[in-house]
């Protein structure tokens, strides 16, 4: 009970950020950059092992934006200039310019490398088709349904490749779902294409939305677990899921990834106790609200440590150890 995990991304160490900037200026080869990305991946795998995380992530050292990373590898996509995401963060927004096709697996190599470093399970990490479409400009399909379903077939093939590579957990992130509740049926239809036939545990992360606009309909999303934020909202959104009864597994976010403040064990324990008044213990995993890439390496490490310590104390108090 109360297995611990992370949502996906970790902060890049300074040497990797410097190397990625050098690569963008043509001052470093792809092989040189790749070696440093693998070094950083191994450091994060070892860090998670040392902290005591149960289900690991590879940290996405090879990725910048979660949509642009995949778009850059697909036929039919172009990339725009910088677009403001939030605050002072910008990304290059993908542009669908033609028929979308996948020429090769996009996430398998990074997954296989990370999994080769540990005996603990590592999640395979993908961006879902609805979010890929919603966070892109479409200059080809002219129909959101057609664009999303074309992407669903591509992400389906990627998920199957991850499963064949040994992934026991496959996360298909759909953070855009809660921003357009009128289109949730489209997101559900597309996810049905992605997850059909998979034997791995499937997960979808949905963050920072007005959950009451999509609950309980989101329970129809064909995945085994929903990964949701709670810490940033101080668990105010927890009551939404009390009725009707939540019928999936749930990863409960107990760490605010947008804050520099380090949570205390008691704060996290109180959040877990509150979650257990709504969800059954067998349903619950514990993780941060979202990816930790916006924190420093030290902040991310400290937040994960206090999270695992708090979970350990809760399990001991409940007699689950």
N, C-alpha and C positions, 0 to 999 in steps of 0.2 A: 504493500500500500504506500501511497504518497511517493512514488518514484520521482526523482528530480531530472530535469532536462533543461534545455535552452531553446529559444525560438529559432535561432539560426546564425545571425551575424555577430562577430566580435570585432573590437577595434583592431586596426592594423598597427603593428609596431612601427616606430618612427623610421627604422631602416627600410621598411617596405613602402611606406608612403613616399619616402624620398626616391626610392627606386622606380615606383610607378610614375612619378613626375618626370624622372630622367628618361624613362621609356617613351613617354608621350612626346618628349622633345627629340627623340631619335638618338639618345645618348647611351642606350642600353639595348641589348638584344632580347628577343623573346625568351630564349633559353636562360639567359642570366636572370631575367625577371621571374621566370617560372621556378628557378632554384630557390629564390628568396621567398616566393609564395609557399613552396613546400616546407621551407624552414619554419615560417610563421605558423603554418598549419600544424606541424608537429609540436611546436611550442604550446599551442592551444589544446591539442589533444592531451599532452602531458599535464598541463594545468588542470584540465577537467578531471583527469584521473586522480591527481593529487588532492583536489578539493573533495572528491567523492561523488561526482555527478554520475547518475545511473545510465542515462541514455545520452550519448554525446552528439555534438554537431561539429562539422569541420571548420566552421567559423567564417567561411566565404572569403578567404584571403584573395582569391582570384577574381572577385566580383567588385564592381562599383555599385551602380544602381541595380536593383533586383529585376527590373524589366529590361533595361538597356543591355544588360549582360547577355540575356538570351536572344534579344532582337539582333544584336550584332553578329550572331552565329547563324541566323536564318536567312534563307533566300527569300527575297521579296520585301525585305525591310531596308529602310534608310534611317539615318540618324540626324536629328535636328541640331541646331545650336543650343546653347544653354537655356534651360527653362527653370524658373524658380519653383522649387518644391514647397518649402516652408522655411521660415526664418531666413537665415543667410545660406541655405543649402540649395544647390542647383544640380540639375542633371540634364543629360542630353536625351531628349524625348524621342522615342522611336517613331518612325513614319512608315505605315504600311503602304508600299508603292506598287506591289504586284501580288501575284499568287504566292502564298506562303508555303515554303517547303523546308524540310530539315535534311541536311546533307549528311550529318553524322551525329552521334550522341553528344550532348552538350555538358552534362553534369556527371557522367559516369567516371571519368578519369579522376576527378577531384575526390569523388566518393571512395573509389577503390584505394587511392593513396591513403586517405585518412583511415579507412577501415583496416588497412594493412598494418597500421601503427598500434592497434589496440585490440584486445579481446572483447571489450565492451561494444555494444551496438552503436553504430553511427547512423544518424538519419540521412536519407537521401533528400535533397532540398530542391524544390521546384517552385516557380511562380505560376499560379493558376491561369487558365485561359481568359477568364473574365477580367482579371486585373491586367493581364498583358494587353488586352484590347482597350480597356478603360484608360490606361496610362499611355496610350499611343495615339498618334494622329492616323486616321484612316483616309487614304486617298485612292483606295482601290475598290474595296468591297461595297461601300456605300450603305451597308446594312450592318448594324451592330451584331445581329444574330449570325449573319454569315461569317463575319470576322471572328467572332468568339468561337464558333463551331470549327472553323478552319484551325484555329489555335488549339482547340481541344484535341483534335486528332494528333497534332504534333506533340503536345504534352503527354498524351496517352502513350505514344511510342517511347518517349523519354522515360516515363514511369515504368514501363515494361522492361526497358533496358536496365534501369536501376535494380529492379527486382531480380532479373537474371544475373546481375552482378553480385547479388547477395544481400541487398538491402532488406532488412526486416521491418523498417519504419520508413515510410515515404510521406513527406510533408509537401502539400500543394497549397501554397499560401494564396489567400484571396482577401487581402485587406480592403479591396475596393467594394466588396459586396454591400457593406453597410452604408455606403454613400449614395447608392441608388436603389432603395428598397423596392421600387416599382419593377426592377429588372431581376429580382431574385430568382424568378423561375428560369430565366436564361442561365444564370450562374449554376443553378441546380442541374439543368439539362446538360450543360457543358461538363460539369464535374462527373456526371454519370458516364460520359464517354471516357474520361480520364481514368476512372477507378474500376471500370468494368473488368472483372476477371482477376484483379490483383489479389494475391494472398497475403501480402505484407499489410501491416497495420497502417491505415491511411489517416492523415491528420490534415486539418486546414486551419491556418492561423488567420483570425479576423480581428483587427485591432482598431481601437479609438473610434468607434462608431456609436450611433444611437441605436443600441441593440433592441430597444423596445419596438422599433419600426420593422424589425425582421424576425422577431421571436413571437411564436414558436416555429414559424415557417422554415427558419434556417435548419431546424432539425431534419428536414428532408434532404439537406445536402448529403450526398452519398459518400461520406467518409466515416471512419470509426470514432474519431475524436475531433472536437473543436477546441482550439487553443485561443483563449480570450484574455484580455487585459482587465485587471481589477484594481491594482495598486494606484494607478494614476488617478482614478476616479474615487479613491478612498473607499472602495467596495460599495459605493452608492448604487451601482448598476447590478449588484448581486440579487436584489429582490426581484428583478425582471424574470429570473430563471426559477423562481420558487413555484410558480404555477402558470401553465401546466408543467408537469414533472419533466425534468431534463432526462432525455433517454439515451444520450451518448456518453462516451468517456469525455472528460474535460481536463484540459491543462489550465490551471489557475495561475494567472500572473500575479505575483506577490512582490515584484521589484519594479519600481518606477525607473524606467530606462532613460527618461528625459530629465532626471534630477541628478545633480552632483552629490546630493546628500546621501549618506550611507544609512540605510535602514537599520534599526536595531532588531535583535532577535525577538524581542517582545512584540514589536510592531508586526513582524512577519508571522509570528505564532498567532497573534490575535486575528490576522487576516485568514489564516488557514482554519482556525476554529470557526470563524464566521462562514467560510465556504462550506465547511462540513455540516452546517445547519441546513444547507440547501442541496448539496450533492452527497451521494453515498461515498464512503471512503474508497470503495472498490472502483469508483468512477474517476478518481482524482489523481492527476500528476501535478507537480509544482514546478513553476519556471518563472522567469522574468516576464514582464508585460509584452515585450517585443524584442527585436534584436538589440544587442548592446553596442553596436558599432559607433554610436555617437558619444560614448563614454571614453575615457582614457583606459589604457591597459590596466592600470592600477585600480581605477574605479570599478571596472568590470569584474576584475578578479575579486576584489573585496566584497562586492555585492553578491557574487556567486557563493563565496565562502559563508557569509552570514545567512544566506538562504539555506544552504545545506545544513549548517549547524542548527538553525531553527527547526527544520524538518526532522532532524535527528532527535531533538528534544521532544517534539510533539509525538513522534512514534514511540519514544520511551515512555512518555506519560500515558499513552493510550495502550501500552503493552503490546505494541506491534513489532518489537525488535526481538 
